[in-house]
Amino acid sequence: MDFNRRQMLWASGGIGAAALLAACGGGDNAASSGSGGKPRKGGTLRIGALGRSSAITRDPHGNQGNESDYLIIALVYDTLTAPGLKDNTVGRLATTFKPSKDLKTWRFTVAKGATFHDGSPVTADDVVWSLRRLRNTPAGAARLPGIKADNITAEGKDTVVLVSDFANTELPMLTRLSTFILKKNTPEKEIAKAPGTGPFKLDWYRGGNARLVRNDHWHGGKVYLDAIEVTMFESPQAMANAMMSGQIDVASNAGPIAARTADAREDIKVIRRPNDMAMPIVMRTSSGPFADARVREAMKLVVDREAMVKQVLSGYGTVANDILGTGDPDYAKSIPQRHRDLAKAKKLLKEADFDFSKTYELVTTEDIAGLAESATLFASQAREAGIKVKVVKQESGTFYQKTWLKGDFYTNYWGTNDSVVFFASKTMTSGAGQNEADWSDKDFDTLYHKVLATAEPKARTAALHDLQQIEHDTSGYLLWGMADGIDLAAPKVHGLPTLPGYGRVQLENVWLAP
């Protein structure tokens, strides 16, 4: 990813570039795994995705812990914006997004001809109702930072106005992930069946599995597949076995072990998305054994990052440096890479009066391939520094209810990677709705707002570098590596997206060879 992927270039007066909706249908954000000839219409794509029955959600504004849920929701409902190839953010349900001079007020224009699956037109009132509903969910503050529900309003039939409490050059980027639009005043009991605006319509849904059919009236352009059948698998191994036996055409996010096996087979394509997923270990900073910054630094020095990438990811990944957002064009590569240093780690722990007699629980899940394995290997590495770590595996639903945002020490994963500011706004600023480490740093907060309010590129880059330096030095994130995203596909499958994060679930350009 190079610098021209940034979504905004600012001229005097703070005028933002508009994003064309046509990019969603087959242009800017349609990076794919290869054409394989001329696209053809028809056929049903059978795709597997990971999920657990206990973590199923049908609410587009809920926490989608299951890959299968997120895939289904993202195909049925449109967000306002989406990731792009040339631009980091392009229009999806919104054709344009323009800021005021002070960068606090943004106007989003709804795509002409956009309709819900029941044929009714999408209006600004629908968008306002949806965004207000999203904002009022438990995680809404993290998804729309700095925007109060009352400051989301309609201006005519097709313009939505978002007013931020502070200048925010990145607001369109922050609307990419979960701003799924529903019809105004949809009753809560009908949310799961509410008509969407996306490229596919829900045909049926049963226990995490679903069949979706093509929306021939999608505002974003041509859709090739007749239907998509989504099958939920509770383990990467079960999904890989289904792929190897021909039960499914695509195994989404299959993981490195499955990729290594598939590499030897001619009847399966391995689609690799470099640096697709962050796999951090999270340490609570406000209280508990990791409240001392010296202890957190020591833990970051204990880990053998190269070994983690080699063993946990089978080499399908890269070493990281405790900074989230490695795909950002302004990612601070100049900050020296942190390497394993047991002597320094022991010294820091001794200075902090760390209790070596205790055993510290590291909570993990098996939500994605390699997550539990990373916890086990880290525990082994920590023992070499005299730190006793016990790995505790939790079922996904229990983890998100009892551990996430609350625990002292746990693993997590993030399937988006292209913005340092995204992670800062969601997980690190004081009071952020998803502040996983319960971290608060006044200097970090000040720099965060400076980045958002700075239009001049060099000044913004400098401020963002300083922001990353603080994160690297003292945050509660031990980010040892970035996992490659790996899909397995049958030879007949063409046009699979290669963009990370939300980009990888945009399947409107996929087609099947005869």
Secondary structure, DSSP 8 states (H G I E B T S, - for coil): --GGG-S----TT-------THHHHHSTT--BS---SS-----EEEEEEE--GGG----TTS---SHHHHHHHHHHS--SEEE-SSSSEEESSEEEEEE-TTS-EEEEEE-TT-B-TTS-B--HHHHHHHHHHHHTSTTHHHHSTT--GGGEEEETTTEEEEE-SS--TTHHHHTTTT-----TT--GGGGGG----SSEEEEEEETTEEEEEE-TT-TT-----SEEEEEEESSHHHHHHHHHTTS-SEETT--HHHHHHHTT-TT-EEEEEEEEEE--EEE-SSSSTT-SHHHHHHHHHH--HHHHHHHHSTT-EEE--S-S-TTSTT--TTS------HHHHHHHHHHTT--TTSEEEEEE--SSTTHHHHHHHHHHHHHTTT-EEEEEE--HHHIIIIITTT-SEEE--BS--S-HHHHIIIIISTT-TT-TT----HHHHHHHHHHHH--SHHHHHHHHHHHHHHHHHHSSEE--EEEEEEEEE-TTEE--B---GGGGG--TT-EE--
